Amino acid sequence: MIDAVIEKAKERLKGHAKRFKHTEGVAQTAYALAVCHDVDPIKAMMAGYYHDVAKYDSIEDQTRFLDPIWVETYQAYPVLYHAFAAACYLQLDFQVSDPEILDAIRYHVWGRPQMSVLEKIIFVSDSCEPNRGFDECPSIFELAKIDLDQAVEICMKISIDVLIQKNKKPSQEQLEAYLYYKEENRAKNKHHH
C-alpha cells in the first residue's frame, strides 16, 4: 500500500517537482526518526508523503471536505487548510482512518500541545529534512533522534522567528504550542540535573 500512497502523492503534486522532493525528504527523515522512537515507520512514511499533497490546490478545493468549524476557526490562517485537506485526501484516496496518521498530517504546520510521537516526528521532519537547506537541519535531526521534545521546541522557535522577520504575527495557537514544549523541556531538564 505504501507504494500506492507514494504514487498518488506524486500525482497530486505533479508539476511541483521541488515540493515532491521536499515530500520525499520528509518521508525519509520521518522513517528514520520512527525507527529511533519505536513508531511504525510505514505510518510515518504515509504521513510524510501526504502532508503537503493539498498545498497547491485552490482554497475552494482545500476547504471542500473540511468541517465548517475548521474553515471558520482558521479563516485568518488559510495556510492551515492544506494540512486538514491532506488528511481528508488520505481518507478518501486510501480509506485510512488511523487517527494518529491523520493528526500527524493535520498538525504539521504549527504543531500543538501534547502531540503524539508520530505527530512530533512529522512536525520535526518537515522542518529539518535535508532539502530545506538550513544549516541547522543536520543538528536538529541528530537531536531529534535522542530528544524529540527538544527538537520540537527548536523547530517551533524557528518558524515563529521566520514569521516575525517577515513582520507577520504568529498565531495564539502557535505560541501556545511553543510555550508548552518550552515548559515541558524546562521541567524535564530540572529533573535531570
C-alpha positions as CSV (number, residue, x, y, z in Angstrom):
1,M,0.0,0.0,0.0
2,I,2.8,2.4,0.7
3,D,3.8,2.3,-2.9
4,A,0.3,3.3,-4.0
5,V,0.4,6.1,-1.4
6,I,3.8,7.4,-2.9
7,E,2.4,7.2,-6.5
8,K,-0.7,9.1,-5.5
9,A,1.2,11.7,-3.7
10,K,3.4,12.2,-6.7
11,E,0.4,12.5,-8.9
12,R,-1.3,15.0,-6.6
13,L,1.9,17.1,-6.7
14,K,2.7,16.8,-10.4
15,G,4.1,20.0,-11.8
16,H,5.7,20.7,-8.4
17,A,8.9,18.8,-8.5
18,K,10.6,20.8,-5.8
19,R,7.7,20.2,-3.4
20,F,7.7,16.5,-4.2
21,K,11.5,16.4,-3.4
22,H,10.7,18.1,-0.1
23,T,8.0,15.5,0.5
24,E,10.4,12.6,-0.1
25,G,12.9,14.2,2.3
26,V,10.2,14.5,5.0
27,A,9.1,10.9,4.4
28,Q,12.7,9.6,4.6
29,T,13.5,11.7,7.7
30,A,10.3,10.6,9.4
31,Y,11.1,6.9,8.6
32,A,14.5,7.3,10.3
33,L,13.1,9.0,13.3
34,A,10.2,6.5,13.6
35,V,12.8,3.7,13.8
36,C,14.6,5.5,16.6
37,H,11.5,6.1,18.6
38,D,9.7,2.8,18.1
39,V,6.9,4.1,16.0
40,D,5.6,2.2,12.9
41,P,7.9,3.6,10.2
42,I,5.3,2.9,7.5
43,K,2.8,5.2,9.3
44,A,5.5,7.8,9.4
45,M,6.2,7.4,5.7
46,M,2.5,7.7,4.8
47,A,2.0,10.9,6.8
48,G,5.3,12.2,5.3
49,Y,4.3,11.6,1.7
50,Y,0.8,13.0,2.2
51,H,1.4,16.0,4.5
52,D,1.6,18.6,1.6
53,V,-0.4,17.0,-1.1
54,A,-3.1,19.7,-1.0
55,K,-0.6,22.6,-0.9
56,Y,-1.2,23.9,-4.4
57,D,-5.0,23.2,-4.5
58,S,-7.3,26.2,-4.6
59,I,-8.7,27.3,-1.3
60,E,-12.1,26.1,-2.6
61,D,-10.7,22.6,-3.1
62,Q,-8.8,22.7,0.2
63,T,-11.9,23.6,2.2
64,R,-14.4,21.4,0.2
65,F,-14.1,18.4,2.5
66,L,-13.4,20.2,5.8
67,D,-15.7,20.5,8.7
68,P,-17.1,24.1,8.6
69,I,-15.8,24.5,12.1
70,W,-12.2,24.2,10.9
71,V,-12.9,26.5,8.0
72,E,-14.2,29.1,10.3
73,T,-11.5,28.6,13.0
74,Y,-8.6,29.1,10.6
75,Q,-10.1,31.8,8.4
76,A,-7.3,34.2,9.4
77,Y,-4.7,31.5,8.7
78,P,-5.6,29.8,5.5
79,V,-2.1,28.2,5.4
80,L,-3.6,25.6,7.7
81,Y,-6.2,24.4,5.3
82,H,-3.8,22.4,3.2
83,A,-2.9,20.3,6.2
84,F,-6.5,19.5,7.1
85,A,-7.3,18.9,3.4
86,A,-4.4,16.5,3.0
87,A,-5.7,14.3,5.9
88,C,-9.1,14.2,4.2
89,Y,-7.4,13.2,0.9
90,L,-5.6,10.3,2.6
91,Q,-9.0,9.1,4.0
92,L,-10.7,9.5,0.6
93,D,-7.8,8.0,-1.5
94,F,-6.9,5.1,0.7
95,Q,-9.7,4.8,3.4
96,V,-7.0,5.5,6.1
97,S,-8.8,6.1,9.3
98,D,-5.9,5.8,11.8
99,P,-6.2,9.0,13.9
100,E,-2.5,9.0,14.6
101,I,-1.6,9.3,10.9
102,L,-4.3,11.8,10.2
103,D,-3.4,14.0,13.2
104,A,0.3,13.9,12.2
105,I,-0.8,15.4,8.8
106,R,-3.3,17.9,10.3
107,Y,-1.0,19.4,12.8
108,H,2.3,19.6,10.9
109,V,2.2,23.3,10.3
110,W,2.2,24.7,13.9
111,G,2.3,21.6,16.0
112,R,0.2,21.6,19.1
113,P,0.5,20.8,22.8
114,Q,0.6,17.1,23.8
115,M,1.4,15.7,20.3
116,S,1.7,12.0,19.8
117,V,5.2,10.7,19.0
118,L,4.2,10.4,15.3
119,E,2.9,14.0,15.2
120,K,6.2,15.2,16.7
121,I,8.2,13.2,14.1
122,I,6.3,14.6,11.1
123,F,6.5,18.2,12.6
124,V,10.2,17.9,13.1
125,S,10.9,16.1,9.8
126,D,9.0,18.9,7.9
127,S,11.4,21.4,9.4
128,C,14.7,19.6,9.2
129,E,14.6,17.4,6.1
130,P,17.8,17.8,4.1
131,N,16.3,19.7,1.1
132,R,15.2,22.5,3.4
133,G,18.8,23.6,3.2
134,F,19.0,25.3,6.6
135,D,22.4,25.0,8.3
136,E,20.7,23.7,11.4
137,C,19.0,20.8,9.6
138,P,21.5,18.1,10.4
139,S,22.0,19.1,14.0
140,I,18.2,19.2,14.6
141,F,17.9,15.7,13.1
142,E,20.6,14.4,15.3
143,L,18.9,16.0,18.3
144,A,15.5,14.6,17.3
145,K,16.9,11.1,17.4
146,I,17.7,11.5,21.1
147,D,15.2,14.1,22.3
148,L,12.1,14.7,20.2
149,D,10.7,17.3,22.5
150,Q,13.8,19.5,22.4
151,A,13.8,19.2,18.6
152,V,10.1,20.2,18.5
153,E,10.8,23.3,20.6
154,I,13.6,24.4,18.3
155,C,11.6,23.9,15.2
156,M,8.7,25.8,16.6
157,K,11.0,28.7,17.6
158,I,12.5,28.7,14.1
159,S,9.1,29.0,12.4
160,I,7.9,31.7,14.8
161,D,11.2,33.7,14.2
162,V,10.7,33.4,10.4
163,L,7.2,34.9,10.8
164,I,8.5,37.7,13.0
165,Q,11.3,38.5,10.5
166,K,8.6,38.8,7.8
167,N,6.6,41.2,10.1
168,K,3.8,38.6,10.4
169,K,2.2,37.8,13.8
170,P,2.5,34.2,15.0
171,S,-1.0,32.9,16.0
172,Q,-2.0,32.4,19.5
173,E,-2.2,28.7,18.9
174,Q,1.3,28.6,17.5
175,L,2.7,30.5,20.5
176,E,0.8,28.3,23.0
177,A,2.3,25.1,21.4
178,Y,5.8,26.6,21.6
179,L,5.4,27.6,25.2
180,Y,4.0,24.2,26.1
181,Y,7.1,22.4,24.8
182,K,9.4,25.1,26.2
183,E,7.9,24.4,29.6
184,E,8.0,20.6,29.2
185,N,11.7,20.7,28.3
186,R,12.5,23.0,31.2
187,A,10.7,20.7,33.7
188,K,12.4,17.7,32.2
189,N,15.8,19.3,32.4
190,K,15.2,20.2,36.1
191,H,14.7,16.6,36.9
192,H,17.9,15.6,35.1
193,H,20.2,18.0,36.9
